[in-house]
Amino acid sequence: MRANVIFGTYIRLTGTKLTDYLKRQALRARLQFAKSVQTLKFMSEPKINSDKVSPLRPIPNFIFASRWLQLPLYVGLIAAQGVYVFHFLVELLHLIEAVFGSQTALQALITSIGYKTTTPVTTLNETVIMLVVLALIDVVMISNLLIMVIVGGYETFVSRMNLEGHRDQPEWLSHVNASVLKVKLATAIIGISSIHLLKTFINADNYTDRVLVAQTTIHITFLLSALAIAYTDKIMSGIAAQKH
């Protein structure tokens, strides 16, 4: 009887110690896991270079700061784009007024597009509408070209805009550089030249053969120049990829 009591007491004490031991081991494992997670988080964070960047010397600093001289040029291009927007709205207003029979607006459109015919134009015909619409498209494409030059040029040659992650960031701006900008500008110029050439062919009666041949030659020259720029950029990109 006495032995059973002693044995039961021993079992209870041993069970209590075992439970306490298991609790301590579980607590130690949780602390070790938390420490490991904190270590991994610290290792995954980008390391900040604690070395202080030495300031530029006066002459290099002056030369580097000269890039801000381009800022008035881009501001001037923004003002030029405002002029194009005003011109677009005026042409669109004249087109709407001509639809409703305004002779003053019709004559203003005919004068702006350079349309000439042997018989006087008293109503808005298909040729005039097509030429006016092409002129509006021309304004839009030139405006797009201005945006590419202003935004891309400022981002490439003046200062970063820090647009990464912005919901309105243009798709082409995420990978823009001097070479990509040249190719995109060449492509935009080809589009503008195509619109001008189409306007000339529609209104071919008012142009001499020399003008038609000259505009076609200029357009082909733009096309070949863009192909040469794109091919050169491809070669340079391949050389850079091989070096890395």
C-alpha positions as CSV (number, residue, x, y, z in Angstrom):
1,M,0.0,0.0,0.0
2,R,2.8,2.4,1.0
3,A,4.7,1.4,-2.1
4,N,1.7,2.2,-4.4
5,V,1.3,5.7,-2.8
6,I,5.0,6.4,-3.3
7,F,4.9,5.2,-6.9
8,G,1.8,7.3,-7.7
9,T,3.4,10.3,-6.2
10,Y,6.5,9.7,-8.3
11,I,4.5,9.4,-11.4
12,R,2.6,12.6,-10.8
13,L,5.9,14.5,-10.1
14,T,7.5,13.0,-13.2
15,G,4.5,13.9,-15.3
16,T,4.6,17.5,-14.0
17,K,8.2,17.8,-14.8
18,L,7.7,16.3,-18.2
19,T,4.9,18.8,-19.0
20,D,7.1,21.7,-17.8
21,Y,10.0,20.4,-19.9
22,L,7.8,20.1,-23.0
23,K,6.4,23.7,-22.5
24,R,10.0,25.0,-22.1
25,Q,11.1,23.3,-25.3
26,A,8.0,24.6,-27.2
27,L,8.7,28.1,-26.0
28,R,12.4,27.8,-27.0
29,A,11.4,26.6,-30.5
30,R,9.0,29.5,-31.0
31,L,11.7,32.0,-30.0
32,Q,14.2,30.3,-32.3
33,F,11.7,30.4,-35.2
34,A,10.9,34.1,-34.6
35,K,14.6,34.9,-34.5
36,S,15.1,33.0,-37.8
37,V,12.2,34.9,-39.5
38,Q,13.6,38.2,-38.3
39,T,17.1,37.2,-39.6
40,L,15.6,36.3,-43.0
41,K,13.6,39.5,-43.2
42,F,16.7,41.5,-42.4
43,M,18.7,39.7,-45.1
44,S,16.0,40.2,-47.7
45,E,15.8,44.0,-47.1
46,P,18.0,46.1,-49.5
47,K,21.2,47.1,-47.9
48,I,21.8,50.8,-47.7
49,N,25.3,51.8,-48.4
50,S,26.5,53.6,-45.3
51,D,29.5,55.1,-47.1
52,K,28.9,58.7,-47.6
53,V,29.1,59.9,-51.3
54,S,31.8,62.4,-51.7
55,P,30.6,65.7,-53.0
56,L,31.5,66.7,-56.6
57,R,34.4,69.1,-57.1
58,P,33.3,72.6,-58.2
59,I,34.1,72.2,-61.9
60,P,32.4,68.8,-62.4
61,N,29.5,70.0,-60.3
62,F,29.1,73.1,-62.5
63,I,29.3,71.0,-65.7
64,F,26.7,68.5,-64.3
65,A,24.4,71.3,-63.3
66,S,24.5,72.7,-66.8
67,R,21.9,70.1,-67.8
68,W,19.2,72.4,-66.2
69,L,19.8,74.8,-69.1
70,Q,17.6,72.5,-71.1
71,L,14.6,73.1,-68.8
72,P,13.6,76.4,-70.6
73,L,13.7,74.4,-73.9
74,Y,11.2,71.9,-72.6
75,V,9.0,74.6,-71.1
76,G,9.0,76.2,-74.6
77,L,7.9,73.0,-76.2
78,I,5.1,72.8,-73.7
79,A,4.0,76.3,-74.8
80,A,4.3,75.2,-78.4
81,Q,2.0,72.2,-77.6
82,G,-0.5,74.7,-76.1
83,V,-0.5,76.5,-79.5
84,Y,-1.2,73.2,-81.3
85,V,-4.1,72.5,-79.0
86,F,-5.5,76.0,-79.7
87,H,-5.1,75.4,-83.5
88,F,-6.8,72.0,-83.2
89,L,-9.8,73.5,-81.4
90,V,-10.1,76.3,-84.0
91,E,-10.0,73.9,-86.9
92,L,-12.5,71.6,-85.2
93,L,-14.9,74.5,-84.5
94,H,-14.7,75.6,-88.1
95,L,-15.5,72.1,-89.3
96,I,-18.5,71.9,-87.0
97,E,-19.7,75.3,-88.2
98,A,-19.2,74.4,-91.8
99,V,-21.4,71.3,-91.3
100,F,-24.2,73.6,-90.3
101,G,-23.7,75.8,-93.4
102,S,-21.4,78.6,-92.3
103,Q,-19.7,79.9,-95.4
104,T,-17.2,81.9,-93.4
105,A,-16.0,78.7,-91.6
106,L,-16.0,76.8,-94.9
107,Q,-13.7,79.3,-96.5
108,A,-11.5,79.4,-93.5
109,L,-11.1,75.6,-93.8
110,I,-10.4,75.7,-97.5
111,T,-7.7,78.4,-96.9
112,S,-6.1,76.5,-94.0
113,I,-5.8,73.2,-96.0
114,G,-4.7,74.9,-99.2
115,Y,-7.5,73.3,-101.2
116,K,-7.9,74.9,-104.7
117,T,-10.4,74.1,-107.5
118,T,-11.6,75.7,-110.6
119,T,-15.2,75.8,-109.4
120,P,-16.0,77.7,-106.2
121,V,-16.7,75.4,-103.2
122,T,-20.0,76.4,-101.5
123,T,-20.7,73.3,-99.5
124,L,-18.7,70.9,-97.4
125,N,-17.7,68.0,-99.7
126,E,-15.9,64.8,-99.0
127,T,-12.5,65.9,-100.2
128,V,-12.5,69.0,-97.9
129,I,-13.7,66.9,-94.9
130,M,-10.9,64.3,-95.6
131,L,-8.3,67.0,-95.8
132,V,-9.5,68.7,-92.6
133,V,-9.5,65.4,-90.7
134,L,-6.0,64.5,-91.9
135,A,-4.9,68.0,-90.8
136,L,-6.4,67.3,-87.3
137,I,-4.7,63.9,-87.2
138,D,-1.5,65.6,-88.2
139,V,-1.8,68.0,-85.2
140,V,-2.4,65.0,-82.8
141,M,0.6,63.2,-84.1
142,I,2.8,66.2,-83.7
143,S,1.5,66.7,-80.2
144,N,2.4,63.1,-79.4
145,L,5.8,63.7,-80.8
146,L,6.1,66.8,-78.5
147,I,5.1,64.7,-75.5
148,M,7.7,62.1,-76.3
149,V,10.4,64.7,-76.6
150,I,9.4,66.6,-73.5
151,V,8.8,63.7,-71.1
152,G,11.4,61.3,-72.6
153,G,14.1,64.0,-73.1
154,Y,13.6,65.4,-69.5
155,E,13.8,61.9,-68.0
156,T,16.8,61.0,-70.1
157,F,18.9,64.1,-70.1
158,V,17.8,66.4,-67.2
159,S,16.4,64.6,-64.2
160,R,14.4,61.6,-63.2
161,M,10.6,62.1,-62.6
162,N,10.3,59.1,-60.2
163,L,7.1,57.9,-62.0
164,E,7.8,54.2,-61.1
165,G,4.5,52.7,-59.9
166,H,2.4,55.7,-60.9
167,R,-0.9,54.7,-62.4
168,D,-0.5,57.2,-65.3
169,Q,3.1,56.3,-66.2
170,P,3.4,55.9,-70.0
171,E,4.2,52.3,-71.0
172,W,7.1,53.4,-73.2
173,L,8.7,55.5,-70.4
174,S,9.5,52.5,-68.3
175,H,12.3,51.4,-70.7
176,V,13.2,54.7,-72.4
177,N,16.8,55.7,-73.0
178,A,18.6,57.8,-75.7
179,S,18.6,55.0,-78.3
180,V,14.9,54.0,-77.7
181,L,13.9,57.7,-77.8
182,K,15.6,58.1,-81.2
183,V,13.8,55.1,-82.7
184,K,10.5,56.3,-81.4
185,L,11.0,59.8,-82.6
186,A,12.0,58.5,-86.1
187,T,8.9,56.4,-86.1
188,A,6.7,59.3,-85.2
189,I,8.3,61.5,-87.9
190,I,7.5,58.8,-90.5
191,G,3.9,58.8,-89.4
192,I,3.7,62.6,-89.7
193,S,5.3,62.5,-93.1
194,S,2.8,59.8,-94.2
195,I,-0.1,62.1,-93.3
196,H,1.5,65.0,-95.2
197,L,2.1,62.8,-98.2
198,L,-1.5,61.5,-98.1
199,K,-2.8,65.1,-98.0
200,T,-0.7,66.0,-101.0
201,F,-1.9,63.0,-103.0
202,I,-5.5,63.8,-102.2
203,N,-5.0,67.4,-103.3
204,A,-2.6,66.5,-106.1
205,D,-4.2,68.8,-108.7
206,N,-2.9,71.8,-106.7
207,Y,0.7,70.6,-106.7
208,T,3.3,70.2,-109.4
209,D,5.0,67.0,-110.3
210,R,8.2,68.3,-108.8
211,V,6.6,68.8,-105.4
212,L,5.0,65.3,-105.5
213,V,8.3,63.7,-106.3
214,A,10.2,65.7,-103.7
215,Q,7.7,64.8,-100.9
216,T,7.8,61.1,-101.9
217,T,11.6,61.2,-101.9
218,I,11.7,62.9,-98.5
219,H,9.3,60.3,-97.1
220,I,11.4,57.4,-98.4
221,T,14.5,59.1,-96.9
222,F,12.8,59.3,-93.5
223,L,11.9,55.7,-93.7
224,L,15.4,54.6,-94.6
225,S,16.8,56.7,-91.8
226,A,14.5,55.1,-89.3
227,L,15.5,51.7,-90.5
228,A,19.2,52.6,-90.2
229,I,18.7,54.0,-86.6
230,A,16.7,50.9,-85.5
231,Y,19.4,48.5,-87.1
232,T,22.2,50.5,-85.4
233,D,20.4,50.3,-82.1
234,K,20.0,46.5,-82.5
235,I,23.7,46.1,-83.2
236,M,24.7,48.2,-80.2
237,S,22.2,46.3,-77.9
238,G,23.7,43.0,-79.1
239,I,27.2,44.1,-78.3
240,A,26.2,45.3,-74.9
241,A,24.5,42.0,-74.2
242,Q,27.6,40.1,-75.2
243,K,29.8,42.1,-72.8
244,H,27.5,41.3,-69.9
